[in-house]
Amino acid sequence: MNRTRTALLAVPAALLLALVPGSASAYPNPGTVTGAVVVHDPTMIRTSAGRYLLYATGGGLGHRTSTDRTAFTAGADAFTTKPAWWASYATEAWAPDISYHGGKYLMYYAVSKFGENTSAIGLAGSTTGLPGSWTDYGVVYTSTSGSDYNAIDPNLFVDDDGKWWLSFGSWWTGIKMIRIDPSTGKRYAGDTTRYSIASRPTGSKAVEAPYVVKRNGYYYLFASYDVCCQGTGSTYKVKVGRATSVTGPYRDRNGVAMTNNGGTPVLESHGSVIGPGGQSVMHDVDGDLIVYHYYDGNDGGTPKLGVNLLDWSTGWPVAY
């Protein structure tokens, strides 16, 4: 995935606007990646030395690494010994979210069983970000079978004012957000509100995997809609809304609230790229990337790593 922004700069803004997804032909294929690229729910970060660290769903959180963002090599899981508390929820971890703050890598993750909401979000830290170096800090937030939300798919967002926020959620009543204490990485005692930032009150409840970024004065909420994990039968897709406050309300390009089935498409199925989702966004030297998985229609629906650059010149993220 060695594309640069050069090609995009030569594209007129009017053409970019026209390429806002409305048909399958408007969606780009993933950039070229090779090697160990079978993943679900990838999160990626670039170290100060230029090395890419990727973690993903499965086991003790599967690991990949790359020096060029193209060739990926598999390594040991983040946790070679799984924390004992996981056993109360499941045997493997899901949907990690890696970031770097205060000289330390942080990774939020979920422990749950598919289709259930007896779930927990955990937190770990590392000075190197490498497998085997992670110290588990335990449970951050939970849900039970009696909850109207699901504590999975966490994403940490740090605002310009230094406040930390954690979005999470899957199905039920949608995506939630809580404030986090920067000193502990856990819930902030001074604000115990659980904010609702995206939901589907009618029809399918299928919205999950939030990811929040701030660009050009707006907060943008990316989320995955519809059904994952069904191979070539998957209907996953990525949509986005924006807001002037981190806790919302987030609205799509047409002004529809994300708490009322709203969302502007960013990626959908096209050609052999089926069910893109489980996304994260990272800033790299050549711009913002959307990092996701999709099911490869040319390989029996095997889940693969997808990476595309994002352009923001229309005020909305456009993958290319």
VOBA-1610 file (N, C-alpha, C; in pm, whole numbers, padded with zeros to 5 digits, always signed):
BEGIN
Met+00088-00119+00000Met+00000+00000+00000Met+00090+00122+00000Asn+00172+00135-00104Asn+00269+00243-00109Asn+00221+00362-00189Arg+00090+00380-00197Arg+00038+00496-00266Arg+00072+00622-00188Thr+00081+00734-00259Thr+00100+00862-00192Thr-00016+00953-00228Arg-00017+01071-00173Arg-00122+01166-00200Arg-00105+01235-00335Thr+00008+01211-00404Thr+00036+01282-00527Thr-00074+01269-00630Ala-00120+01145-00650Ala-00223+01123-00751Ala-00351+01196-00715Leu-00386+01200-00586Leu-00508+01264-00546Leu-00504+01414-00569Leu-00388+01476-00548Leu-00378+01620-00560Leu-00408+01666-00702Ala-00394+01577-00798Ala-00422+01613-00936Ala-00568+01597-00973Val-00650+01546-00880Val-00790+01521-00907Val-00872+01643-00867Pro-00952+01702-00956Pro-01033+01818-00922Pro-01130+01787-00808Ala-01157+01889-00726Ala-01246+01869-00613Ala-01385+01826-00658Ala-01430+01876-00773Ala-01562+01838-00823Ala-01571+01689-00852Leu-01459+01633-00903Leu-01458+01491-00931Leu-01460+01411-00802Leu-01386+01458-00701Leu-01388+01390-00572Leu-01530+01387-00515Leu-01600+01499-00529Leu-01737+01504-00481Leu-01823+01402-00553Ala-01799+01389-00684Ala-01876+01293-00763Ala-01847+01150-00720Leu-01728+01128-00663Leu-01691+00993-00624Leu-01738+00955-00485Val-01809+01047-00417Val-01870+01006-00291Val-01960+00887-00320Pro-01942+00776-00250Pro-02005+00650-00289Pro-02154+00661-00314Gly-02196+00609-00425Gly-02337+00600-00459Gly-02362+00476-00542Ser-02253+00414-00588Ser-02263+00291-00665Ser-02137+00211-00642Ala-02141+00083-00677Ala-02027-00004-00652Ala-01901+00046-00722Ser-01917+00107-00839Ser-01801+00152-00915Ser-01728+00267-00847Ala-01795+00333-00750Ala-01733+00446-00682Ala-01637+00403-00572Tyr-01641+00276-00533Tyr-01558+00231-00422Tyr-01423+00181-00472Pro-01315+00225-00408Pro-01183+00177-00449Pro-01156+00038-00395Asn-01069-00036-00462Asn-01022-00161-00406Asn-00920-00132-00297Pro-00900-00226-00205Pro-00797-00205-00103Pro-00659-00189-00167Gly-00572-00114-00101Gly-00434-00106-00147Gly-00365-00241-00135Thr-00258-00259-00207Thr-00187-00386-00209Thr-00125-00417-00074Val-00159-00533-00019Val-00092-00585+00100Val-00060-00731+00074Thr+00047-00779+00133Thr+00092-00917+00110Thr+00132-00982+00242Gly+00147-01114+00237Gly+00194-01186+00355Gly+00080-01227+00446Ala+00096-01204+00575Ala-00001-01247+00676Ala-00113-01145+00687Val-00209-01154+00596Val-00314-01051+00586Val-00454-01105+00616Val-00463-01225+00673Val-00593-01279+00716Val-00620-01225+00856Val-00715-01131+00866Val-00741-01063+00993Val-00890-01030+01006His-00931-01003+01130His-01063-00945+01162His-01039-00826+01253Asp-01111-00718+01232Asp-01112-00602+01321Asp-00972-00546+01348Pro-00898-00511+01244Pro-00759-00466+01264Pro-00748-00325+01322Thr-00647-00305+01404Thr-00607-00173+01453Thr-00458-00161+01430Met-00412-00046+01384Met-00271-00034+01344Met-00213+00099+01390Ile-00085+00098+01420Ile-00013+00218+01461Ile+00127+00214+01402Arg+00183+00330+01378Arg+00320+00341+01327Arg+00408+00391+01440Thr+00515+00318+01469Thr+00606+00358+01576Thr+00695+00473+01529Ser+00766+00534+01622Ser+00856+00644+01588Ser+00968+00598+01496Ala+00998+00468+01497Ala+01101+00412+01410Ala+01046+00374+01272Gly+00916+00396+01251Gly+00857+00367+01121Gly+00805+00226+01104Arg+00797+00151+01210Arg+00746+00015+01205Arg+00596+00014+01230Tyr+00523-00065+01153Tyr+00378-00075+01171Tyr+00346-00195+01259Leu+00267-00168+01363Leu+00219-00273+01452Leu+00069-00286+01432Leu+00023-00405+01403Leu-00119-00431+01382Leu-00163-00541+01476Tyr-00276-00518+01542Tyr-00338-00620+01625Tyr-00481-00643+01576Ala-00533-00763+01603Ala-00664-00800+01549Ala-00733-00902+01638Thr-00860-00925+01611Thr-00941-01020+01685Thr-00882-01161+01681Gly-00896-01232+01795Gly-00861-01374+01799Gly-00756-01408+01902Gly-00775-01522+01969Gly-00677-01572+02065Gly-00648-01469+02172Gly-00517-01444+02191Gly-00473-01341+02285Gly-00446-01210+02214Leu-00517-01183+02109Leu-00506-01067+02019Leu-00391-01087+01921Gly-00428-01128+01800Gly-00329-01159+01697Gly-00248-01038+01655His-00123-01063+01616His-00029-00955+01584His+00028-00972+01445Arg+00044-00860+01375Arg+00115-00853+01247Arg+00208-00733+01253Thr+00313-00737+01175Thr+00404-00623+01169Thr+00450-00601+01026Ser+00486-00477+00995Ser+00531-00442+00861Ser+00628-00325+00870Thr+00721-00320+00778Thr+00811-00205+00771Thr+00773-00110+00658Asp+00683-00154+00569Asp+00651-00071+00453Asp+00501-00056+00429Arg+00417-00108+00519Arg+00270-00102+00507Arg+00218-00185+00391Thr+00303-00269+00337Thr+00262-00357+00229Thr+00279-00504+00268Ala+00402-00542+00304Ala+00431-00681+00342Ala+00415-00697+00493Phe+00324-00785+00534Phe+00295-00807+00676Phe+00339-00946+00719Thr+00398-00951+00838Thr+00447-01076+00895Thr+00373-01104+01026Ala+00334-01229+01047Ala+00266-01267+01170Ala+00365-01286+01282Gly+00321-01253+01403Gly+00401-01275+01522Gly+00318-01341+01630Ala+00375-01350+01749Ala+00301-01405+01862Ala+00186-01312+01899Asp+00087-01365+01970Asp-00023-01282+02018Asp+00026-01178+02118Ala-00054-01075+02137Ala-00021-00973+02238Ala-00003-01037+02375Phe-00097-01127+02409Phe-00090-01198+02536Phe-00055-01344+02510Thr+00063-01385+02549Thr+00098-01526+02537Thr+00031-01607+02648Thr+00004-01542+02762Thr-00077-01600+02869Thr-00198-01511+02887Lys-00315-01566+02868Lys-00436-01485+02875Lys-00470-01450+03020Pro-00508-01326+03046Pro-00548-01287+03182Pro-00660-01377+03234Ala-00652-01412+03361Ala-00747-01508+03419Ala-00891-01458+03414Trp-00911-01329+03424Trp-01048-01276+03430Trp-01124-01295+03300Trp-01053-01316+03189Trp-01122-01338+03061Trp-01219-01456+03069Ala-01184-01556+03149Ala-01262-01679+03152Ala-01408-01657+03193Ser-01435-01545+03260Ser-01573-01515+03300Ser-01658-01472+03181Tyr-01592-01441+03069Tyr-01663-01388+02951Tyr-01642-01473+02826Ala-01520-01514+02800Ala-01489-01590+02679Ala-01345-01640+02689Thr-01301-01707+02583Thr-01165-01762+02582Thr-01070-01684+02492Glu-01125-01586+02416Glu-01038-01506+02331Glu-01086-01362+02331Ala-00998-01273+02283Ala-01027-01130+02284Ala-01058-01081+02144Trp-01134-00973+02139Trp-01183-00917+02013Trp-01145-00770+01999Ala-01148-00726+01875Ala-01158-00584+01837Ala-01068-00492+01919Pro-00935-00510+01912Pro-00845-00423+01988Pro-00841-00282+01930Asp-00793-00189+02012Asp-00778-00049+01972Asp-00646+00002+02031Ile-00546+00021+01946Ile-00414+00060+01992Ile-00391+00209+01972Ser-00326+00272+02070Ser-00290+00413+02061Ser-00167+00437+02147Tyr-00113+00558+02141Tyr+00011+00589+02213Tyr-00008+00720+02287His+00008+00715+02419His-00013+00834+02502His+00084+00831+02620Gly+00147+00943+02647Gly+00231+00955+02765Gly+00347+00857+02768Gly+00405+00829+02651Gly+00519+00738+02645Gly+00484+00592+02656Lys+00357+00559+02636Lys+00315+00420+02651Lys+00209+00386+02545Tyr+00218+00263+02494Tyr+00112+00211+02408Tyr-00002+00160+02496Leu-00123+00196+02458Leu-00242+00147+02527Leu-00325+00065+02430Met-00386-00039+02480Met-00473-00119+02395Met-00599-00158+02473Tyr-00710-00102+02428Tyr-00840-00146+02476Tyr-00884-00264+02390Tyr-00963-00353+02446Tyr-01009-00471+02373Tyr-01135-00524+02439Ala-01201-00617+02374Ala-01324-00674+02428Ala-01310-00824+02449Val-01383-00874+02547Val-01391-01018+02571Val-01540-01054+02579Ser-01585-01138+02487Ser-01727-01169+02479Ser-01747-01294+02395Lys-01870-01344+02394Lys-01909-01453+02305Lys-01998-01396+02195Phe-01986-01451+02077Phe-02057-01400+01960Phe-02208-01400+01986Gly-02270-01283+01963Gly-02414-01271+01976Gly-02466-01251+02117Glu-02376-01244+02217Glu-02418-01224+02355Glu-02368-01088+02405Asn-02434-01033+02506Asn-02389-00906+02561Asn-02345-00915+02706Thr-02313-01035+02751Thr-02238-01049+02876Thr-02092-01034+02838Ser-02044-00910+02844Ser-01919-00872+02779Ser-01839-00778+02868Ala-01710-00769+02838Ala-01624-00678+02912Ala-01522-00613+02819Ile-01491-00489+02848Ile-01381-00417+02782Ile-01264-00414+02878Gly-01147-00457+02829Gly-01026-00455+02908Gly-00927-00354+02855Leu-00819-00333+02931Leu-00714-00238+02894Leu-00579-00298+02928Ala-00482-00276+02838Ala-00345-00320+02862Ala-00250-00209+02819Gly-00129-00212+02873Gly-00028-00113+02838Gly+00106-00177+02812Ser+00189-00108+02731Ser+00321-00158+02695Ser+00411-00040+02657Thr+00538-00049+02690Thr+00633+00055+02650Thr+00684+00034+02508Thr+00667-00086+02453Thr+00716-00116+02318Thr+00605-00146+02218Gly+00489-00191+02267Gly+00380-00230+02180Gly+00396-00368+02120Leu+00497-00442+02159Leu+00527-00571+02098Leu+00460-00686+02173Pro+00437-00798+02105Pro+00379-00915+02171Pro+00460-00958+02292Gly+00391-01000+02396Gly+00457-01045+02517Gly+00496-00934+02613Ser+00484-00809+02569Ser+00525-00696+02654Ser+00407-00630+02725Trp+00286-00679+02698Trp+00167-00610+02747Trp+00135-00646+02892Thr+00110-00544+02972Thr+00062-00562+03108Thr-00087-00537+03110Asp-00163-00632+03158Asp-00308-00616+03159Asp-00351-00536+03280Tyr-00436-00436+03257Tyr-00486-00350+03365Tyr-00627-00387+03409Gly-00680-00493+03352Gly-00810-00542+03397Gly-00929-00480+03328Val-01044-00493+03393Val-01172-00455+03334Val-01192-00303+03339Val-01241-00248+03229Val-01275-00107+03220Val-01425-00086+03230Tyr-01501-00169+03159Tyr-01647-00150+03153Tyr-01711-00282+03114Thr-01832-00306+03164Thr-01897-00434+03137Thr-02043-00414+03096Ser-02100-00518+03039Ser-02245-00527+03017Ser-02287-00668+03056Thr-02416-00684+03084Thr-02470-00814+03122Thr-02588-00848+03032Ser-02643-00965+03051Ser-02758-01006+02970Ser-02879-00917+02993Gly-02879-00842+03102Gly-02988-00749+03130Gly-02964-00609+03079Ser-02847-00584+03020Ser-02814-00450+02970Ser-02879-00425+02835Asp-02900-00296+02803Asp-02954-00264+02671Asp-02842-00220+02575Tyr-02719-00255+02610Tyr-02603-00224+02527Tyr-02505-00340+02538Asn-02399-00335+02459Asn-02299-00443+02459Asn-02160-00382+02469Ala-02087-00418+02572Ala-01955-00359+02599Ala-01847-00430+02518Ile-01847-00406+02386Ile-01741-00457+02298Ile-01701-00346+02201Asp-01602-00374+02118Asp-01556-00283+02013Asp-01516-00145+02067Pro-01424-00138+02163Pro-01387-00010+02221Pro-01297+00074+02130Asn-01310+00206+02144Asn-01221+00300+02075Asn-01196+00420+02164Leu-01069+00449+02191Leu-01029+00564+02271Leu-01010+00687+02183Phe-01069+00798+02223Phe-01049+00926+02156Phe-01002+01028+02259Val-00891+01096+02230Val-00839+01200+02318Val-00861+01335+02250Asp-00937+01422+02315Asp-00974+01550+02256Asp-00864+01654+02275Asp-00879+01764+02203Asp-00779+01871+02209Asp-00767+01931+02348Asp-00875+01923+02427Asp-00875+01978+02562Asp-00820+01880+02665Gly-00770+01766+02618Gly-00711+01667+02707Gly-00809+01568+02767Lys-00937+01581+02736Lys-01035+01484+02788Lys-01030+01355+02706Trp-01045+01244+02776Trp-01045+01111+02713Trp-01187+01057+02708Trp-01220+00993+02596Trp-01352+00936+02575Trp-01339+00796+02515Leu-01426+00707+02558Leu-01426+00571+02504Leu-01563+00543+02443Ser-01564+00516+02313Ser-01687+00473+02248Ser-01683+00321+02233Phe-01800+00260+02230Phe-01807+00115+02220Phe-01949+00077+02181Gly-01967-00049+02148Gly-02103-00097+02130Gly-02125-00181+02007Ser-02230-00258+02016Ser-02268-00351+01912Ser-02415-00386+01930Trp-02496-00359+01828Trp-02636-00398+01826Trp-02711-00344+01949Trp-02807-00417+02002Trp-02891-00372+02112Trp-02939-00227+02086Thr-02912-00132+02177Thr-02953+00007+02154Thr-02839+00091+02097Gly-02740+00025+02040Gly-02640+00097+01962Gly-02511+00132+02031Ile-02448+00236+01979Ile-02313+00275+02019Ile-02318+00377+02132Lys-02236+00354+02233Lys-02232+00438+02352Lys-02095+00504+02366Met-02089+00602+02455Met-01963+00671+02485Met-01959+00706+02633Ile-01844+00684+02695Ile-01822+00724+02833Ile-01694+00803+02843Arg-01684+00885+02947Arg-01560+00960+02970Arg-01461+00875+03050Ile-01334+00888+03014Ile-01227+00809+03073Ile-01130+00899+03150Asp-01082+00849+03261Asp-00982+00920+03343Asp-00844+00895+03284Pro-00774+00999+03236Pro-00641+00977+03177Pro-00539+00917+03272Ser-00559+00935+03401Ser-00461+00884+03498Ser-00472+00734+03518Thr-00587+00676+03484Thr-00607+00533+03505Thr-00644+00459+03376Gly-00694+00530+03276Gly-00744+00465+03156Gly-00880+00403+03176Lys-00941+00426+03293Lys-01071+00368+03324Lys-01175+00479+03342Arg-01294+00444+03381Arg-01404+00540+03381Arg-01375+00659+03472Tyr-01410+00776+03422Tyr-01390+00901+03496Tyr-01503+00920+03597Ala-01467+00930+03725Ala-01568+00935+03830Ala-01649+01064+03827Gly-01593+01170+03766Gly-01663+01298+03763Gly-01771+01308+03658Asp-01783+01209+03571Asp-01888+01209+03469Asp-01922+01063+03440Thr-02031+01016+03497Thr-02069+00875+03481Thr-02181+00857+03378Thr-02204+00960+03297Thr-02307+00949+03193Thr-02263+00850+03085Arg-02355+00768+03041Arg-02333+00682+02926Arg-02411+00744+02809Tyr-02338+00810+02720Tyr-02398+00882+02609Tyr-02432+00786+02495Ser-02543+00808+02429Ser-02579+00732+02309Ser-02542+00815+02186Ile-02462+00758+02095Ile-02415+00836+01981Ile-02454+00777+01845Ala-02499+00653+01841Ala-02550+00596+01716Ala-02640+00478+01749Ser-02751+00465+01675Ser-02841+00352+01697Ser-02933+00338+01577Arg-03003+00225+01575Arg-03100+00196+01469Arg-03231+00158+01537Pro-03310+00258+01574Pro-03431+00231+01653Pro-03539+00155+01578Thr-03533+00156+01444Thr-03629+00079+01366Thr-03553-00016+01275Gly-03613-00130+01248Gly-03549-00228+01162Gly-03433-00295+01232Ser-03328-00324+01158Ser-03212-00392+01213Ser-03144-00310+01322Lys-03093-00377+01423Lys-03015-00311+01529Lys-02866-00311+01497Ala-02831-00350+01375Ala-02693-00382+01342Ala-02607-00259+01315Val-02552-00203+01424Val-02449-00099+01414Val-02349-00125+01525Glu-02220-00116+01492Glu-02116-00149+01589Glu-01983-00089+01546Ala-01879-00121+01623Ala-01740-00087+01588Ala-01718+00062+01566Pro-01745+00146+01667Pro-01724+00289+01649Pro-01577+00328+01643Tyr-01551+00436+01571Tyr-01417+00496+01571Tyr-01435+00646+01551Val-01380+00727+01642Val-01397+00872+01641Val-01265+00941+01610Val-01269+01038+01517Val-01155+01124+01490Val-01205+01268+01481Lys-01113+01363+01495Lys-01148+01504+01479Lys-01067+01561+01363Arg-01137+01621+01269Arg-01073+01680+01153Arg-01144+01811+01117Asn-01066+01917+01099Asn-01118+02045+01050Asn-01237+02097+01133Gly-01225+02082+01264Gly-01327+02137+01353Gly-01447+02048+01379Tyr-01455+01934+01311Tyr-01566+01840+01331Tyr-01517+01710+01394Tyr-01605+01650+01473Tyr-01584+01513+01519Tyr-01655+01420+01420Tyr-01584+01316+01379Tyr-01641+01219+01285Tyr-01651+01083+01352Leu-01767+01023+01343Leu-01791+00890+01398Leu-01807+00791+01283Phe-01711+00700+01271Phe-01720+00589+01177Phe-01783+00470+01250Ala-01864+00392+01180Ala-01923+00272+01240Ala-01947+00168+01132Ser-01955+00043+01174Ser-01986-00068+01084Ser-02134-00104+01097Tyr-02199-00119+00984Tyr-02342-00147+00980Tyr-02367-00285+00918Asp-02477-00346+00961Asp-02525-00474+00909Asp-02439-00591+00957Val-02427-00698+00882Val-02382-00826+00938Val-02242-00864+00890Cys-02157-00895+00986Cys-02021-00941+00955Cys-02013-01093+00968Cys-01894-01144+00943Cys-01855-01278+00984Cys-01934-01390+00916Gln-01987-01362+00796Gln-02061-01463+00720Gln-01994-01491+00586Gly-01864-01465+00578Gly-01793-01490+00453Gly-01855-01410+00339Thr-01878-01476+00226Thr-01933-01406+00111Thr-02079-01365+00131Gly-02140-01411+00239Gly-02276-01368+00272Gly-02280-01245+00362Ser-02165-01191+00397Ser-02159-01075+00486Ser-02214-00950+00417Thr-02283-00866+00495Thr-02340-00742+00443Thr-02281-00618+00511Tyr-02172-00638+00583Tyr-02105-00528+00653Tyr-02076-00411+00559Lys-02078-00290+00615Lys-02041-00169+00543Lys-02002-00063+00644Val-01925+00036+00601Val-01878+00143+00689Val-01952+00272+00655Lys-02007+00337+00758Lys-02072+00467+00741Lys-02015+00567+00841Val-02044+00695+00818Val-01987+00801+00900Val-02089+00913+00921Gly-02077+00981+01033Gly-02150+01103+01059Gly-02055+01201+01128Arg-02097+01326+01140Arg-02010+01424+01205Arg-02090+01510+01301Ala-02016+01573+01395Ala-02079+01653+01499Ala-01984+01766+01539Thr-02038+01864+01610Thr-01955+01972+01663Thr-01921+01950+01810Ser-01975+01843+01867Ser-01943+01802+02004Ser-01907+01654+02003Val-01813+01613+02086Val-01769+01475+02084Val-01879+01378+02120Thr-01973+01421+02203Thr-02082+01334+02244Thr-02203+01344+02151Gly-02188+01415+02042Gly-02294+01427+01942Gly-02381+01550+01961Pro-02490+01561+01883Pro-02542+01459+01792Pro-02463+01449+01662Tyr-02435+01326+01619Tyr-02370+01299+01492Tyr-02476+01287+01383Arg-02454+01355+01272Arg-02548+01353+01160Arg-02474+01318+01031Asp-02545+01257+00939Asp-02483+01221+00813Asp-02489+01338+00714Arg-02445+01315+00593Arg-02437+01420+00493Arg-02574+01481+00461Asn-02680+01404+00483Asn-02816+01452+00458Asn-02883+01508+00582Gly-02809+01517+00692Gly-02864+01572+00814Gly-02937+01474+00902Val-02937+01346+00865Val-03007+01245+00946Val-02919+01205+01064Ala-02976+01203+01182Ala-02901+01169+01302Ala-02857+01023+01300Met-02735+00998+01348Met-02688+00859+01357Met-02760+00781+01466Thr-02833+00852+01552Thr-02919+00783+01650Thr-03055+00750+01590Asn-03073+00780+01462Asn-03199+00751+01395Asn-03172+00689+01257Asn-03086+00587+01257Asn-03054+00511+01135Asn-02969+00588+01034Gly-02914+00702+01072Gly-02834+00781+00978Gly-02695+00724+00957Gly-02626+00778+00855Gly-02489+00738+00824Gly-02461+00752+00677Thr-02353+00822+00643Thr-02310+00838+00504Thr-02211+00727+00469Pro-02232+00654+00361Pro-02143+00542+00326Pro-01999+00588+00302Val-01905+00508+00350Val-01762+00526+00323Val-01709+00407+00242Leu-01747+00286+00281Leu-01710+00165+00208Leu-01827+00067+00212Glu-01854+00004+00098Glu-01953-00103+00090Glu-01899-00212+00000Ser-01971-00323-00007Ser-01929-00433-00094Ser-01920-00387-00239His-01816-00434-00307His-01802-00406-00450His-01709-00512-00509Gly-01752-00572-00619Gly-01671-00675-00681Gly-01644-00789-00585Ser-01517-00825-00573Ser-01478-00934-00483Ser-01455-00888-00340Val-01469-00757-00315Val-01452-00701-00181Val-01588-00701-00113Ile-01610-00796-00025Ile-01741-00820+00033Ile-01741-00785+00182Gly-01839-00709+00225Gly-01860-00682+00367Gly-01746-00609+00436Pro-01695-00497+00382Pro-01588-00426+00451Pro-01637-00364+00582Gly-01557-00375+00688Gly-01595-00318+00817Gly-01492-00351+00923Gly-01533-00337+01049Gly-01440-00357+01161Gly-01326-00259+01154Gln-01356-00135+01116Gln-01257-00037+01074Gln-01192+00039+01191Ser-01073+00089+01162Ser-01007+00188+01246Ser-00946+00291+01152Val-00908+00405+01207Val-00848+00513+01128Val-00716+00550+01193Met-00612+00562+01113Met-00483+00605+01167Met-00423+00711+01077His-00348+00802+01139His-00279+00906+01061His-00138+00858+01032Asp-00099+00865+00906Asp+00035+00824+00864Asp+00103+00940+00792Val+00224+00917+00749Val+00303+01024+00689Val+00242+01076+00559Asp+00162+00995+00491Asp+00101+01038+00365Asp-00048+01063+00379Gly-00098+01075+00499Gly-00238+01107+00521Gly-00308+01009+00613Asp-00438+01020+00619Asp-00518+00930+00702Asp-00547+00801+00628Leu-00548+00691+00703Leu-00578+00559+00649Leu-00703+00505+00716Ile-00786+00437+00640Ile-00889+00353+00698Ile-00840+00209+00685Val-00836+00141+00798Val-00783+00004+00809Val-00901-00084+00849Tyr-00925-00191+00776Tyr-01047-00268+00795Tyr-01027-00411+00749His-01128-00493+00768His-01126-00626+00707His-01240-00635+00605Tyr-01224-00726+00512Tyr-01330-00758+00416Tyr-01320-00906+00386Tyr-01421-00959+00318Tyr-01423-01101+00282Tyr-01393-01112+00133Asp-01292-01188+00102Asp-01241-01196-00034Asp-01323-01294-00118Gly-01402-01239-00210Gly-01484-01323-00295Gly-01405-01410-00390Asn-01277-01376-00410Asn-01189-01458-00494Asn-01115-01565-00416Asp-01141-01570-00284Asp-01072-01667-00199Asp-01170-01729-00100Gly-01290-01762-00149Gly-01387-01833-00067Gly-01440-01757+00052Gly-01428-01624+00050Gly-01478-01544+00162Gly-01382-01533+00278Thr-01254-01560+00256Thr-01153-01547+00362Thr-01142-01401+00405Pro-01138-01372+00536Pro-01125-01233+00580Pro-00984-01180+00554Lys-00976-01065+00492Lys-00847-01007+00453Lys-00834-00863+00504Leu-00711-00819+00515Leu-00679-00683+00555Leu-00703-00586+00439Gly-00777-00479+00467Gly-00796-00372+00370Gly-00737-00242+00423Val-00666-00168+00337Val-00609-00039+00374Val-00631+00058+00258Asn-00692+00172+00288Asn-00709+00278+00190Asn-00678+00412+00253Leu-00633+00507+00171Leu-00619+00644+00216Leu-00755+00711+00216Leu-00767+00817+00296Leu-00889+00896+00303Leu-00861+01040+00260Asp-00952+01095+00183Asp-00946+01237+00148Asp-01060+01310+00218Trp-01030+01429+00271Trp-01129+01505+00348Trp-01170+01635+00279Ser-01132+01656+00155Ser-01148+01787+00092Ser-01294+01827+00072Thr-01387+01732+00072Thr-01528+01765+00058Thr-01594+01792+00194Gly-01518+01775+00302Gly-01575+01783+00435Gly-01623+01650+00487Trp-01615+01548+00402Trp-01652+01411+00438Trp-01543+01317+00391Pro-01514+01211+00467Pro-01406+01120+00429Pro-01442+01039+00305Val-01353+01039+00207Val-01371+00963+00084Val-01250+00871+00069Ala-01273+00740+00062Ala-01164+00644+00046Ala-01115+00644-00098Tyr-00982+00629-00112Tyr-00925+00619-00247Tyr-00804+00529-00247
//
